Amino acid sequence: MRSPIYQITKLKQTAVLRKLGVSKLICELRQLTIFSQEQLTTVLGVADSTSDRRENGHIQPSPLALKQIKTVSEDLGNSPELKLHKRSQHLLTKYFLEAE
């Protein structure tokens, strides 16, 4: 069994964002999914105002929120549609550091 510190470190690693900005990631994710801001907030389970502030760069998501955003991107990568799969993989590569 792994220690809680290891698990927390692993969570942080899976949600480490490159220095390109959360606002760009969220904007690109919405464009990729063709979600409205309201639809994406529903998927992520956050308030509209929170999503708006994230997308405008006023606040940064918590590590858990980043993990949720990454999970949505990964789920899109499992799409049988080749274009969606490739663009999702591009977002993951562009914005997230690989877990060590």
N, C-alpha and C positions, 0 to 999 in steps of 0.2 A: 504494500500500500504506500502511495506517495504522500509526502508531507503536505500540509496545507500551504506552506510557503511555496513549494514547488508548483502546486496547483494555481496559486495566485500569479506566480511568475509566468506560468504557461498561458493563463488567460491574458495577461498583459502582452505577451509576445504575439498572440493570435490577433490582437487588436491594435498593433502598433502601426500607425499611419505614417507614410512618407511625408515629408514636409511640403507637400503640394496643397494641402488645405482640405478640410472637411467640406467646406462650402462647394468646392469644385466637384468633389466626389459625389455629394448628394445631388447636385445639379445634373451631372452626367448619368447617375443612376436613374434619376427620374426620366431623362431623355431616352435612355435605353429601354426602360420599361413602359414608357408612354403613360406613366402614372401622373396624375395631378398631385400637387403638393398634399392635398387632403387625403388622397388614396395612399400615398407613401406614409403619411403619419399614422394611418390606420394599420398598415402592415407592420410598422415599427412600434406601434402602441404608445405614441407620444401625443402631446397636445399640439394643436395647430401652431400656437405661438412658439413652442419649443422648436418645431421643425423650421419655422420661418427664421428664427434667430440663428439656428445652425446654418441654414442655407445662405444667410446673409453674412455669416462669419462673426456674429456677435458673441456666440458661445460655442464651446467645444463639447462634443458628446463625451459622456463617461466611457470608461473602458468597456462596460457592458453594452452600452449603446453602439459603440464601434463594432463590437462582436456581432450584434444584431445586423448592422449594415453590411458587414462582411458576409454573414450568413445568407442574406438576401442576394448578394452578388454571386455567392457560390451556388445557390439554388438556381439562379438564372443560367449559370454555367452548365447545369445538368439538362438544359433544354435540348430537345432533339433538333430545334431550328439552328442551323449552323451559324448564321449571322449573330443570333442572340448569344450563342455559346462563345463565339470568338470575342465579341465585344465585352462580355462579362469577364472572360479571362484577362482581357486587356485592362479592365478596371482593377482587377485584383493585383495584377502585376504592377500597374502604374501607381496605385495608392497604398498597398499594404506590403510591409516588409515580410519576408518569409520567416516563419517560426523556426527557431534554432533547435 
